[in-house]
Amino acid sequence: MYTISQLARMFHLSRSTILYYDSIGLLKPDERTNKNYRLYQPRSVKKLEMICELRNTGLSLKSIKQIISNRKAEKDSALQERLHAINQEINTLRKQQQVIVSMLQRKDPARNMRYVSREQWVKFLRTAGLDDKGLYKLHVTFETSSPEGHQDFLESIGLSEKEIKQIRDASKEGLPPEKT
């Protein structure tokens, strides 16, 4: 059996966090001592481990409570929704990053940022020996193996929606895109 203090140390949480989880019905103690101290069995440790893992994904406690009570189907659905939300947040941040880079109007503002422009990528790939045919093959392979990753990559280098659609459609159909 484990006390709140032991669980808190084990999971690097505060005692008040575990007490809060109890108050909202997320992690109830398995037993109480004569002095009314909460005690937790190993199965509760596993439950708290799952709670912490799900919290690390950014899911709300409400969603976590539903997942824990409804098992795997709810978990997969909630994680898919969270992943979609994260992808949207990343896309928004990329767009903000590109606006900031263009507003700075320095000669090489990307040097100090985690941003590589379309021009830089093309230069890297050309230096590595890829010609137009090789670039096209790269897009086809990317689209085939990871369509969402391909979309994310094209967005990350600042392509417009129209350009992305052209490249992805051409990659799917086996036709060379108008621009790479």
Solvent accessible surface area in square Angstrom, and as a share of the most:
residue,aa,sasa,rsa
1,M,101,0.45
2,Y,66,0.25
3,T,53,0.31
4,I,10,0.05
5,S,40,0.26
6,Q,72,0.32
7,L,0,0.00
8,A,8,0.06
9,R,165,0.60
10,M,85,0.38
11,F,38,0.16
12,H,169,0.76
13,L,46,0.23
14,S,57,0.37
15,R,124,0.45
16,S,74,0.48
17,T,39,0.22
18,I,0,0.00
19,L,58,0.29
20,Y,116,0.44
21,Y,11,0.04
22,D,8,0.04
23,S,85,0.55
24,I,52,0.27
25,G,29,0.28
26,L,2,0.01
27,L,0,0.00
28,K,115,0.49
29,P,25,0.16
30,D,42,0.22
31,E,85,0.38
32,R,105,0.38
33,T,51,0.30
34,N,164,0.84
35,K,161,0.68
36,N,93,0.47
37,Y,134,0.51
38,R,61,0.22
39,L,32,0.16
40,Y,0,0.00
41,Q,50,0.22
42,P,85,0.53
43,R,160,0.58
44,S,5,0.03
45,V,22,0.13
46,K,143,0.61
47,K,69,0.29
48,L,0,0.00
49,E,96,0.43
50,M,70,0.31
51,I,0,0.00
52,C,22,0.13
53,E,108,0.48
54,L,3,0.01
55,R,103,0.38
56,N,131,0.67
57,T,45,0.26
58,G,42,0.41
59,L,12,0.06
60,S,56,0.36
61,L,35,0.18
62,K,151,0.64
63,S,30,0.19
64,I,0,0.00
65,K,89,0.38
66,Q,79,0.35
67,I,2,0.01
68,I,41,0.21
69,S,72,0.46
70,N,80,0.41
71,R,178,0.65
72,K,141,0.60
73,A,83,0.65
74,E,56,0.25
75,K,55,0.23
76,D,63,0.33
77,S,54,0.35
78,A,11,0.09
79,L,53,0.26
80,Q,123,0.55
81,E,117,0.53
82,R,58,0.21
83,L,98,0.49
84,H,112,0.50
85,A,34,0.26
86,I,53,0.27
87,N,49,0.25
88,Q,102,0.45
89,E,85,0.38
90,I,67,0.34
91,N,31,0.16
92,T,70,0.41
93,L,109,0.54
94,R,52,0.19
95,K,104,0.44
96,Q,96,0.43
97,Q,47,0.21
98,Q,39,0.17
99,V,82,0.47
100,I,92,0.47
101,V,21,0.12
102,S,68,0.44
103,M,141,0.63
104,L,66,0.33
105,Q,156,0.69
106,R,145,0.53
107,K,209,0.89
108,D,63,0.33
109,P,15,0.10
110,A,12,0.10
111,R,193,0.70
112,N,131,0.67
113,M,58,0.26
114,R,234,0.85
115,Y,28,0.11
116,V,49,0.28
117,S,21,0.14
118,R,43,0.16
119,E,122,0.55
120,Q,54,0.24
121,W,83,0.29
122,V,41,0.24
123,K,141,0.60
124,F,104,0.43
125,L,33,0.16
126,R,98,0.36
127,T,114,0.66
128,A,79,0.61
129,G,63,0.61
130,L,48,0.24
131,D,84,0.43
132,D,93,0.48
133,K,161,0.68
134,G,17,0.17
135,L,4,0.02
136,Y,42,0.16
137,K,142,0.60
138,L,63,0.31
139,H,11,0.05
140,V,43,0.24
141,T,77,0.45
142,F,58,0.24
143,E,10,0.04
144,T,109,0.63
145,S,85,0.55
146,S,43,0.28
147,P,60,0.38
148,E,119,0.53
149,G,23,0.22
150,H,0,0.00
151,Q,31,0.14
152,D,39,0.20
153,F,36,0.15
154,L,0,0.00
155,E,26,0.12
156,S,26,0.17
157,I,13,0.07
158,G,39,0.37
159,L,15,0.08
160,S,55,0.36
161,E,111,0.50
162,K,144,0.61
163,E,41,0.18
164,I,4,0.02
165,K,129,0.55
166,Q,56,0.25
167,I,3,0.01
168,R,38,0.14
169,D,45,0.23
170,A,10,0.08
171,S,6,0.04
172,K,126,0.54
173,E,116,0.52
174,G,48,0.46
175,L,102,0.51
176,P,101,0.63
177,P,17,0.11
178,E,143,0.64
179,K,127,0.54
180,T,41,0.24
